[in-house]
Amino acid sequence: MGLHPICLMRSPSILSTTPQAPSPARARAPARAGAALFDACQIGVVLRTVMFVESVVAVVTLFQAPTPAEWLMLLATVTGGALPATLLWLLAACWLKKLLGRLPRAGQYGAGIVLGALSALYGCGLLRLTGVLASAPWIASALAGAMFASLVMAALVLRARGQTPAATTARLEELQSRIRPHFLFNTLNSAIALVREEPAKAEAMLEDLSELFRHALADAGESVTLADEIALAERYLAIEQVRFGDRLRIRWDIDPAANGARLPPLLLQPLVENAVKHGVEPSPEGAKIRIRTERRGSMAVIEVVNSLPPLRWADEPLPRGHGIALANVRDRLRLLHDVQAQFSAGMDQKAYRVRIAIPVGT
């Protein structure tokens, strides 16, 4: 990795690590006007909503059908109205997402309930027009649609609120790792050692450290681009490269087409830090770290691979981590991308591989 321009060190925006105080409106993100209480545009939300409605329909129709054959007929009949109504509600909620976000909390709930009632009336009308129903239960259908919409919205709101503690936990863990005494002291000692012989390199090292602090303290929002995360990982590895020298061998295989994928902030750097901690630090010979990104269709694939020291296969292997960082990464990916996110981590021959696949452009 090349040295960063020294003039950046004199930039107040980089040296400043003062976090912006969150406003009361930002602290109540799920409730503020200008942001939707729930997001019905994700594939996982669509699948779970359809499965929920169909499960309820299947149980309710059991009360009306004395035999399995009659139950299947009744289930198919009700599904013919319930499924189109459910999909219509999800489509309308997704299409009107920005418009609903401008309403207050009560307005969003009310609009969602009204859409549920109208969607149920649409499903009931389909059954009536096709002659499946001799008489249409309009009132019962509208009330059922409103009830289902209320339950689905409540579940989506609870899921959205779950993002806040997960993001806060990740930020605190990241901040703690950045001010971890041995990392900070080693970085400062390395910079001091370089001041006389290579002042430009020492200055660039301190600039990388200040950038890490700035990102750890800043409010980055719900997501950042993969390109931003790669830039931050480069700064971290530039510091560790000075410390470990030839023991740290880094390979970057970056696909620019994947750079637009969205990630939770401060997600990639802990994976790279784990690779250094468990691959480079324990080995006198060091280790190889490979960071690879690739776009495959509508998905971006991210891999962090590190070779492992021979002590891993000794009689007394080195103590392993608790997997907290990996679990946090997995949870935050699921909160942002739901079922579209893929995460795996484990041994791959004589290396440890972490693989992430996320959609591009969402």
Buried (B, 14 or more C-beta within 10 A) or exposed (E): EEBBEEEBBEEEEBBEBEEEEEEEEEEEBBBBEEBBBBBBBBEBBBEBBBEBBBEBBBEEBEEEBEEEEEBEEBBEBBBBBBBBBBBBBBBBBBEBBEEBBEBEBEEBBEBBBBBBBBBBBBBBBBBBEEEBBEEBEEEEBBBBBBBBBBBBBBBBBEBBEEBBEBBEBBBEBBBEBBEEEEBEEBBEEBBEEBEEEBEEBBBBBBBBBBBBBBBBBBEBEBBBBBBBBBBBBBBBBBBBBBBBEEBBBBEBEBBEEBBEBBBBBBBBBBBBBBBBBBBBBBBEEBBBBBBBBBBEEEBBBBBBBBBBBEEBEEEEEEEEEEEEBBEBBBBBBBBBBBEBBBBEBEEBEEBBBBBBBBBBEB
